[in-house]
Amino acid sequence: MENQYFTSDELNVKNRAFLLGDAVKVSFFIRNAKLIMDEECYFFLMASMRKMRMNIPLSYTLEFFQSLFQKNVIEEKGVENGIINFHVFRNSDGITLSKSSISYFYEVVQLHDVISVHERSLELDLIKEINVNNNLLSNIRVHSPENIYGEIYAQENDLDDVILLNPNKRIARTTSGNLLFLDGNVIKVPKQTEGAYISPLMENFITFLHKNNLADIQEHEIIAFESQKSEEILLISDEKGIFSIGKIRNKTFGNTRFLEFVESWKGSL
């Protein structure tokens, strides 16, 4: 592929997402040609923008996003099932950064059903060369060079994803989402203070399980070795969907019970 070169005159130099990674991302979900969990996703977007000290427009109401996606994605593009990955980035046009305007961009990943486990199980491994932080910004989806490094590492080692640890060598998340570990009747989920993502999709799932007494949900500090003791592992990614984990190193995992849980959840929506 021939390299292409651009000067600053040919690019929008006000776009700080391109220049500095100054952006946040939140996913919205379409199922059967309707937005689901839209209120939870909207409030997560607002919280993420506030954490990044972005100037939130008065027009950014829940109704604005409902109308935007209903018209432009569901009606015009005919999307019945999919994930809308919505990016908000800061421009360089204010007296201060916190007063600068913002712009948005979104892309749609079409799926058979957002609330379904992908047919193919994934193979993961731990990565120890890098770790992810566990501070205020670690829980929102902002620019993360650790994710880029981890994705390349996975590709080069014939893996689907990698498990990222925090500075205390405990499990935080993968490059794309959160992990749930099933052992008996207990589902362990890494705490957000460990570096796990805030995930409206996962929170809806575990709330359903808790309310229906299908499993004992426990937030934990999970050491890396503990993943090998689980019976089943589920990956929930707001930007990609839901996946069973089939293998980590030499250990293989089943997926029967998580599949049953997800089917029950699907029927409730």
Secondary structure, DSSP 4 states (H G I P E B T S, - for coil): -------GGGS-TT-HHHHH--EEEEEEEEETTEEESHHHHHHHHHHHHHHTT----TT--HHHHHHHHIIIIIISS--SSEEEEEEEEE-S-SSSGGGS-EEEEEEEEE-S-TTSB-SSPEEEEEE-S-----STTTTSEE--HHHHHHHHHHHHTT-SEEEEE-TTSBEEEESS-EEEEEETTEEEEE-GGGTPPP-HHHHHHHHHHHHTTSSEEEEE--BGGGGGG-SEEEEEETTTEEEEEEEETTEE-B-HHHHHHHHHHHHH-
